[in-house]
Amino acid sequence: MLGLCNMTPTSVTIRILHYPEQRFLSLDKDKPVSMSEVEEIFNALPPVSTPTFMVGSWKGGSLDTGHPGHKMAGETRWAGKDFRSVDDVDPILNYNDNGERVFNADWGHASLREMVYRGVPSTAMIYDDKPIFDHFRFVDQDMVMGAMDAPKLKMEGGIYYFYLMRRKE
């Protein structure tokens, strides 16, 4: 979207407004990115307003902020998440040696609920057997950004940021 400012009879200065969705999409997701930039973008994104929006199969992507979760996602070949309903979620899927997405039983199952995180009501995924909350923000109809928060685990590196892309299959 373009915004006009400093209008005079002889000149017009045009300023491009950088929306958080555009900032997120422009991140080079194959290179390290600063935690402060990722947090700023996440905090500015709109909420995922209803848990049912997440129902479906999603491919996972990791943001390299230096958090150990990024390394773990690569080592375990993280594939994404499957949301069959708001009460039936496979929170961690990995690729097996044949490239198939498989449920990782070590992480158990999860459910979706609306929660307030950083003052914003949005959809969150709550792990059934672990004190972990994945908070989601809307990027577009087929992409969300996530923040994995585990305050009781006191995870090294703080919040782990990731993103999900809706699978079309």
Solvent accessible surface area in square Angstrom, and as a share of the most:
residue,aa,sasa,rsa
1,M,148,0.66
2,L,111,0.55
3,G,15,0.15
4,L,105,0.52
5,C,40,0.24
6,N,108,0.56
7,M,128,0.57
8,T,71,0.41
9,P,144,0.90
10,T,131,0.76
11,S,59,0.38
12,V,83,0.48
13,T,66,0.38
14,I,101,0.51
15,R,129,0.47
16,I,105,0.53
17,L,47,0.24
18,H,135,0.60
19,Y,81,0.31
20,P,24,0.15
21,E,44,0.20
22,Q,83,0.37
23,R,66,0.24
24,F,0,0.00
25,L,88,0.44
26,S,91,0.59
27,L,20,0.10
28,D,73,0.38
29,K,44,0.19
30,D,138,0.72
31,K,123,0.52
32,P,109,0.69
33,V,21,0.12
34,S,59,0.38
35,M,51,0.23
36,S,80,0.52
37,E,60,0.27
38,V,0,0.00
39,E,54,0.24
40,E,97,0.44
41,I,0,0.00
42,F,0,0.00
43,N,73,0.37
44,A,57,0.45
45,L,6,0.03
46,P,46,0.29
47,P,51,0.32
48,V,2,0.01
49,S,87,0.56
50,T,61,0.35
51,P,27,0.17
52,T,87,0.50
53,F,40,0.17
54,M,0,0.00
55,V,58,0.33
56,G,29,0.28
57,S,26,0.17
58,W,0,0.00
59,K,89,0.38
60,G,10,0.10
61,G,9,0.09
62,S,18,0.12
63,L,2,0.01
64,D,36,0.19
65,T,22,0.13
66,G,65,0.63
67,H,12,0.05
68,P,57,0.36
69,G,11,0.11
70,H,54,0.24
71,K,138,0.58
72,M,91,0.40
73,A,13,0.10
74,G,54,0.52
75,E,116,0.52
76,T,59,0.34
77,R,113,0.41
78,W,31,0.11
79,A,0,0.00
80,G,0,0.00
81,K,1,0.01
82,D,31,0.16
83,F,2,0.01
84,R,120,0.44
85,S,47,0.30
86,V,40,0.23
87,D,89,0.46
88,D,56,0.29
89,V,0,0.00
90,D,12,0.06
91,P,0,0.00
92,I,17,0.08
93,L,6,0.03
94,N,14,0.07
95,Y,66,0.25
96,N,43,0.22
97,D,127,0.66
98,N,123,0.63
99,G,49,0.47
100,E,96,0.43
101,R,48,0.17
102,V,61,0.35
103,F,74,0.31
104,N,30,0.15
105,A,76,0.59
106,D,116,0.60
107,W,47,0.16
108,G,12,0.11
109,H,75,0.33
110,A,1,0.01
111,S,19,0.12
112,L,1,0.01
113,R,108,0.39
114,E,103,0.46
115,M,56,0.25
116,V,102,0.58
117,Y,26,0.10
118,R,100,0.36
119,G,63,0.61
120,V,40,0.23
121,P,68,0.43
122,S,3,0.02
123,T,0,0.00
124,A,0,0.00
125,M,0,0.00
126,I,48,0.25
127,Y,6,0.02
128,D,88,0.45
129,D,119,0.62
130,K,66,0.28
131,P,51,0.32
132,I,4,0.02
133,F,56,0.23
134,D,0,0.00
135,H,8,0.03
136,F,0,0.00
137,R,1,0.00
138,F,52,0.22
139,V,5,0.03
140,D,56,0.29
141,Q,119,0.53
142,D,51,0.26
143,M,26,0.11
144,V,0,0.00
145,M,0,0.00
146,G,0,0.00
147,A,0,0.00
148,M,18,0.08
149,D,24,0.12
150,A,5,0.04
151,P,75,0.47
152,K,164,0.70
153,L,89,0.44
154,K,170,0.72
155,M,48,0.21
156,E,138,0.62
157,G,42,0.40
158,G,39,0.38
159,I,29,0.15
160,Y,14,0.05
161,Y,0,0.00
162,F,3,0.01
163,Y,24,0.09
164,L,0,0.00
165,M,56,0.25
166,R,58,0.21
167,R,74,0.27
168,K,156,0.66
169,E,170,0.76
